[in-house]
Amino acid sequence: MSLTRAEIEEFWETWLDINRQVEATGDWRPMAEWYAEDATYGWMYSPDEHFMAVGRDQIRDWAIGIEMDGLDGWHYDYQCTMIDDAKSMAVGFWKQRSGILDEAGQEYEILGIGGSWFGFERQVGGADDGLIKIAWQRDWFDMPSTAHTFMAIVEAGKAPDTLLKRMSVGGLKVPGHYRYQDIPSSVWPPPVEAGEHITQQKAPEATA
Protein backbone atom coordinates (compact mmCIF):
# COMPACT_ATOMS: atom_id res chain seq x y z
CA MET A 1 0.00 0.00 0.00
CA SER A 2 1.66 3.20 -1.20
CA LEU A 3 1.99 6.28 0.96
CA THR A 4 1.33 9.83 -0.15
CA ARG A 5 3.85 12.59 0.47
CA ALA A 6 1.35 14.31 2.77
CA GLU A 7 1.07 11.15 4.88
CA ILE A 8 4.85 10.81 5.13
CA GLU A 9 5.27 14.48 6.04
CA GLU A 10 2.58 14.21 8.72
CA PHE A 11 4.23 11.10 10.17
CA TRP A 12 7.63 12.83 10.05
CA GLU A 13 6.32 15.74 12.10
CA THR A 14 5.20 13.34 14.81
CA TRP A 15 8.68 11.78 14.69
CA LEU A 16 10.36 15.16 15.22
CA ASP A 17 7.97 15.87 18.08
CA ILE A 18 8.67 12.62 19.94
CA ASN A 19 12.40 13.23 19.45
CA ARG A 20 12.09 16.53 21.31
CA GLN A 21 10.04 14.91 24.07
CA VAL A 22 12.51 12.10 24.76
CA GLU A 23 15.51 14.41 24.59
CA ALA A 24 13.90 16.43 27.37
CA THR A 25 13.45 13.37 29.60
CA GLY A 26 16.62 11.46 28.68
CA ASP A 27 14.62 8.28 28.06
CA TRP A 28 14.33 7.44 24.36
CA ARG A 29 12.30 4.25 24.82
CA PRO A 30 8.87 5.80 24.04
CA MET A 31 10.09 6.25 20.45
CA ALA A 32 9.74 2.49 19.97
CA GLU A 33 6.06 2.91 19.20
CA TRP A 34 6.99 4.65 15.93
CA TYR A 35 8.52 1.39 14.64
CA ALA A 36 6.81 -1.59 13.08
CA GLU A 37 6.70 -4.79 15.11
CA ASP A 38 9.22 -6.38 12.73
CA ALA A 39 11.34 -3.28 12.06
CA THR A 40 15.13 -3.39 11.89
CA TYR A 41 17.51 -0.67 13.08
CA GLY A 42 21.26 -0.73 12.64
CA TRP A 43 24.54 1.16 12.27
CA MET A 44 28.26 0.49 12.05
CA TYR A 45 30.83 1.01 14.80
CA SER A 46 33.71 -0.46 12.81
CA PRO A 47 34.07 -2.71 9.75
CA ASP A 48 33.73 -5.78 11.97
CA GLU A 49 31.43 -4.45 14.70
CA HIS A 50 27.90 -3.57 13.74
CA PHE A 51 24.80 -2.90 15.78
CA MET A 52 21.47 -4.36 14.73
CA ALA A 53 18.14 -4.55 16.53
CA VAL A 54 15.41 -6.72 15.01
CA GLY A 55 11.84 -6.09 16.08
CA ARG A 56 10.22 -3.37 18.15
CA ASP A 57 11.19 -4.92 21.47
CA GLN A 58 14.90 -5.04 20.63
CA ILE A 59 14.73 -1.50 19.28
CA ARG A 60 13.17 -0.36 22.55
CA ASP A 61 15.52 -2.31 24.81
CA TRP A 62 18.77 -2.07 22.85
CA ALA A 63 18.84 0.63 20.15
CA ILE A 64 17.09 3.37 22.11
CA GLY A 65 17.62 1.72 25.49
CA ILE A 66 21.11 0.44 26.28
CA GLU A 67 22.73 2.39 23.44
CA MET A 68 21.22 5.72 24.52
CA ASP A 69 21.29 5.36 28.30
CA GLY A 70 23.61 7.89 29.93
CA LEU A 71 23.35 10.44 27.13
CA ASP A 72 21.22 12.78 29.23
CA GLY A 73 21.17 16.27 27.75
CA TRP A 74 22.41 15.15 24.35
CA HIS A 75 20.31 16.26 21.40
CA TYR A 76 20.18 15.30 17.75
CA ASP A 77 18.86 18.29 15.86
CA TYR A 78 17.76 17.51 12.32
CA GLN A 79 19.36 20.04 9.98
CA CYS A 80 17.75 18.85 6.77
CA THR A 81 15.27 16.20 5.65
CA MET A 82 14.96 14.63 2.21
CA ILE A 83 11.71 12.77 1.50
CA ASP A 84 11.21 10.37 -1.40
CA ASP A 85 7.50 9.62 -1.50
CA ALA A 86 7.90 7.35 -4.54
CA LYS A 87 9.99 4.98 -2.43
CA SER A 88 8.39 5.80 0.97
CA MET A 89 11.80 6.80 2.35
CA ALA A 90 13.34 9.75 4.13
CA VAL A 91 16.86 10.76 5.03
CA GLY A 92 17.37 13.02 8.03
CA PHE A 93 20.71 14.75 8.59
CA TRP A 94 21.38 15.64 12.23
CA LYS A 95 23.99 17.31 14.40
CA GLN A 96 24.91 15.45 17.57
CA ARG A 97 25.39 17.86 20.47
CA SER A 98 26.12 17.06 24.09
CA GLY A 99 24.46 19.79 26.12
CA ILE A 100 27.83 20.14 27.91
CA LEU A 101 29.76 23.41 27.55
CA ASP A 102 33.52 23.79 27.20
CA GLU A 103 35.59 26.54 28.87
CA ALA A 104 34.70 28.95 26.07
CA GLY A 105 31.01 28.35 26.61
CA GLN A 106 30.66 26.34 23.40
CA GLU A 107 28.69 23.12 23.36
CA TYR A 108 30.69 19.95 22.77
CA GLU A 109 29.58 18.61 19.40
CA ILE A 110 30.49 15.55 17.39
CA LEU A 111 31.86 16.85 14.13
CA GLY A 112 31.15 15.33 10.76
CA ILE A 113 27.79 14.62 9.17
CA GLY A 114 25.43 12.25 10.96
CA GLY A 115 22.10 11.01 9.79
CA SER A 116 19.38 8.40 9.61
CA TRP A 117 17.86 6.69 6.59
CA PHE A 118 14.26 5.55 7.06
CA GLY A 119 11.82 3.34 5.21
CA PHE A 120 8.11 3.71 6.00
CA GLU A 121 5.27 1.24 5.55
CA ARG A 122 1.56 1.16 6.19
CA GLN A 123 0.84 -1.75 8.49
CA VAL A 124 -1.59 -4.47 7.46
CA GLY A 125 -3.35 -6.49 10.14
CA GLY A 126 -2.78 -6.64 13.87
CA ALA A 127 -2.99 -3.81 16.38
CA ASP A 128 -1.21 -1.39 14.01
CA ASP A 129 -3.46 -2.06 11.01
CA GLY A 130 -3.56 0.97 8.73
CA LEU A 131 -0.94 2.94 10.66
CA ILE A 132 2.30 4.23 9.19
CA LYS A 133 5.40 2.92 10.96
CA ILE A 134 9.16 2.86 10.42
CA ALA A 135 9.96 -0.44 8.68
CA TRP A 136 13.73 0.02 8.89
CA GLN A 137 16.30 2.60 9.92
CA ARG A 138 20.02 2.79 9.24
CA ASP A 139 22.24 5.42 10.89
CA TRP A 140 25.69 6.71 10.05
CA PHE A 141 28.04 8.97 11.99
CA ASP A 142 31.72 9.81 12.26
CA MET A 143 33.01 7.28 14.79
CA PRO A 144 36.55 8.75 15.17
CA SER A 145 35.03 12.18 15.79
CA THR A 146 32.62 10.65 18.29
CA ALA A 147 35.48 9.10 20.25
CA HIS A 148 37.44 12.37 20.09
CA THR A 149 34.56 14.43 21.49
CA PHE A 150 33.79 11.93 24.25
CA MET A 151 37.45 11.94 25.33
CA ALA A 152 37.61 15.74 25.22
CA ILE A 153 34.67 15.88 27.63
CA VAL A 154 36.34 13.35 29.94
CA GLU A 155 39.73 15.06 29.87
CA ALA A 156 38.08 18.39 30.70
CA GLY A 157 36.52 16.78 33.79
CA LYS A 158 33.04 17.56 32.50
CA ALA A 159 31.73 14.04 31.97
CA PRO A 160 28.86 13.15 34.32
CA ASP A 161 28.87 9.69 35.88
CA THR A 162 26.05 8.64 33.54
CA LEU A 163 28.21 9.40 30.50
CA LEU A 164 31.22 7.62 31.97
CA LYS A 165 29.06 4.57 32.55
CA ARG A 166 27.76 4.71 28.98
CA MET A 167 31.30 4.93 27.63
CA SER A 168 32.14 1.72 29.47
CA VAL A 169 29.42 -0.14 27.55
CA GLY A 170 30.80 -1.43 24.30
CA GLY A 171 32.13 -4.41 22.42
CA LEU A 172 30.66 -7.57 21.01
CA LYS A 173 29.35 -8.76 24.37
CA VAL A 174 26.75 -5.97 24.43
CA PRO A 175 23.29 -6.98 23.14
CA GLY A 176 22.85 -6.09 19.50
CA HIS A 177 26.57 -5.93 18.67
CA TYR A 178 27.65 -8.35 15.94
CA ARG A 179 30.56 -9.19 13.71
CA TYR A 180 29.77 -8.44 10.09
CA GLN A 181 29.11 -12.05 9.13
CA ASP A 182 26.70 -12.52 12.04
CA ILE A 183 24.42 -9.50 11.55
CA PRO A 184 20.78 -10.68 11.71
CA SER A 185 19.63 -8.15 9.10
CA SER A 186 21.47 -6.66 6.14
CA VAL A 187 23.66 -3.56 6.57
CA TRP A 188 21.87 -2.00 3.61
CA PRO A 189 18.10 -1.87 4.27
CA PRO A 190 16.44 -5.12 3.16
CA PRO A 191 14.60 -3.76 0.08
CA VAL A 192 17.74 -1.94 -1.07
CA GLU A 193 19.91 -5.01 -0.49
CA ALA A 194 17.36 -6.98 -2.55
CA GLY A 195 17.95 -4.62 -5.47
CA GLU A 196 14.49 -3.06 -5.51
CA HIS A 197 15.76 0.50 -5.89
CA ILE A 198 18.89 0.28 -8.03
CA THR A 199 19.69 3.67 -9.52
CA GLN A 200 22.87 2.84 -11.42
CA GLN A 201 23.64 -0.56 -12.81
CA LYS A 202 27.07 -2.08 -12.28
CA ALA A 203 29.50 -1.23 -15.04
CA PRO A 204 30.18 -4.09 -17.45
CA GLU A 205 33.27 -6.13 -16.83
CA ALA A 206 36.30 -5.12 -18.88
CA THR A 207 37.23 -7.48 -21.67
CA ALA A 208 40.72 -8.34 -22.82
C-alpha positions in Angstrom: 0.0 0.0 0.0 1.7 3.2 -1.2 2.0 6.3 1.0 1.3 9.8 -0.2 3.9 12.6 0.5 1.3 14.3 2.8 1.1 11.1 4.9 4.9 10.8 5.1 5.3 14.5 6.0 2.6 14.2 8.7 4.2 11.1 10.2 7.6 12.8 10.0 6.3 15.7 12.1 5.2 13.3 14.8 8.7 11.8 14.7 10.4 15.2 15.2 8.0 15.9 18.1 8.7 12.6 19.9 12.4 13.2 19.4 12.1 16.5 21.3 10.0 14.9 24.1 12.5 12.1 24.8 15.5 14.4 24.6 13.9 16.4 27.4 13.4 13.4 29.6 16.6 11.5 28.7 14.6 8.3 28.1 14.3 7.4 24.4 12.3 4.3 24.8 8.9 5.8 24.0 10.1 6.2 20.5 9.7 2.5 20.0 6.1 2.9 19.2 7.0 4.6 15.9 8.5 1.4 14.6 6.8 -1.6 13.1 6.7 -4.8 15.1 9.2 -6.4 12.7 11.3 -3.3 12.1 15.1 -3.4 11.9 17.5 -0.7 13.1 21.3 -0.7 12.6 24.5 1.2 12.3 28.3 0.5 12.0 30.8 1.0 14.8 33.7 -0.5 12.8 34.1 -2.7 9.8 33.7 -5.8 12.0 31.4 -4.4 14.7 27.9 -3.6 13.7 24.8 -2.9 15.8 21.5 -4.4 14.7 18.1 -4.6 16.5 15.4 -6.7 15.0 11.8 -6.1 16.1 10.2 -3.4 18.1 11.2 -4.9 21.5 14.9 -5.0 20.6 14.7 -1.5 19.3 13.2 -0.4 22.6 15.5 -2.3 24.8 18.8 -2.1 22.9 18.8 0.6 20.2 17.1 3.4 22.1 17.6 1.7 25.5 21.1 0.4 26.3 22.7 2.4 23.4 21.2 5.7 24.5 21.3 5.4 28.3 23.6 7.9 29.9 23.3 10.4 27.1 21.2 12.8 29.2 21.2 16.3 27.8 22.4 15.1 24.3 20.3 16.3 21.4 20.2 15.3 17.7 18.9 18.3 15.9 17.8 17.5 12.3 19.4 20.0 10.0 17.7 18.8 6.8 15.3 16.2 5.7 15.0 14.6 2.2 11.7 12.8 1.5 11.2 10.4 -1.4 7.5 9.6 -1.5 7.9 7.3 -4.5 10.0 5.0 -2.4 8.4 5.8 1.0 11.8 6.8 2.3 13.3 9.7 4.1 16.9 10.8 5.0 17.4 13.0 8.0 20.7 14.8 8.6 21.4 15.6 12.2 24.0 17.3 14.4 24.9 15.5 17.6 25.4 17.9 20.5 26.1 17.1 24.1 24.5 19.8 26.1 27.8 20.1 27.9 29.8 23.4 27.5 33.5 23.8 27.2 35.6 26.5 28.9 34.7 29.0 26.1 31.0 28.4 26.6 30.7 26.3 23.4 28.7 23.1 23.4 30.7 20.0 22.8 29.6 18.6 19.4 30.5 15.5 17.4 31.9 16.9 14.1 31.2 15.3 10.8 27.8 14.6 9.2 25.4 12.3 11.0 22.1 11.0 9.8 19.4 8.4 9.6 17.9 6.7 6.6 14.3 5.5 7.1 11.8 3.3 5.2 8.1 3.7 6.0 5.3 1.2 5.6 1.6 1.2 6.2 0.8 -1.7 8.5 -1.6 -4.5 7.5 -3.4 -6.5 10.1 -2.8 -6.6 13.9 -3.0 -3.8 16.4 -1.2 -1.4 14.0 -3.5 -2.1 11.0 -3.6 1.0 8.7 -0.9 2.9 10.7 2.3 4.2 9.2 5.4 2.9 11.0 9.2 2.9 10.4 10.0 -0.4 8.7 13.7 0.0 8.9 16.3 2.6 9.9 20.0 2.8 9.2 22.2 5.4 10.9 25.7 6.7 10.1 28.0 9.0 12.0 31.7 9.8 12.3 33.0 7.3 14.8 36.6 8.8 15.2 35.0 12.2 15.8 32.6 10.7 18.3 35.5 9.1 20.3 37.4 12.4 20.1 34.6 14.4 21.5 33.8 11.9 24.2 37.5 11.9 25.3 37.6 15.7 25.2 34.7 15.9 27.6 36.3 13.3 29.9 39.7 15.1 29.9 38.1 18.4 30.7 36.5 16.8 33.8 33.0 17.6 32.5 31.7 14.0 32.0 28.9 13.2 34.3 28.9 9.7 35.9 26.1 8.6 33.5 28.2 9.4 30.5 31.2 7.6 32.0 29.1 4.6 32.6 27.8 4.7 29.0 31.3 4.9 27.6 32.1 1.7 29.5 29.4 -0.1 27.6 30.8 -1.4 24.3 32.1 -4.4 22.4 30.7 -7.6 21.0 29.3 -8.8 24.4 26.8 -6.0 24.4 23.3 -7.0 23.1 22.8 -6.1 19.5 26.6 -5.9 18.7 27.6 -8.4 15.9 30.6 -9.2 13.7 29.8 -8.4 10.1 29.1 -12.1 9.1 26.7 -12.5 12.0 24.4 -9.5 11.5 20.8 -10.7 11.7 19.6 -8.2 9.1 21.5 -6.7 6.1 23.7 -3.6 6.6 21.9 -2.0 3.6 18.1 -1.9 4.3 16.4 -5.1 3.2 14.6 -3.8 0.1 17.7 -1.9 -1.1 19.9 -5.0 -0.5 17.4 -7.0 -2.5 18.0 -4.6 -5.5 14.5 -3.1 -5.5 15.8 0.5 -5.9 18.9 0.3 -8.0 19.7 3.7 -9.5 22.9 2.8 -11.4 23.6 -0.6 -12.8 27.1 -2.1 -12.3 29.5 -1.2 -15.0 30.2 -4.1 -17.5 33.3 -6.1 -16.8 36.3 -5.1 -18.9 37.2 -7.5 -21.7 40.7 -8.3 -22.8 
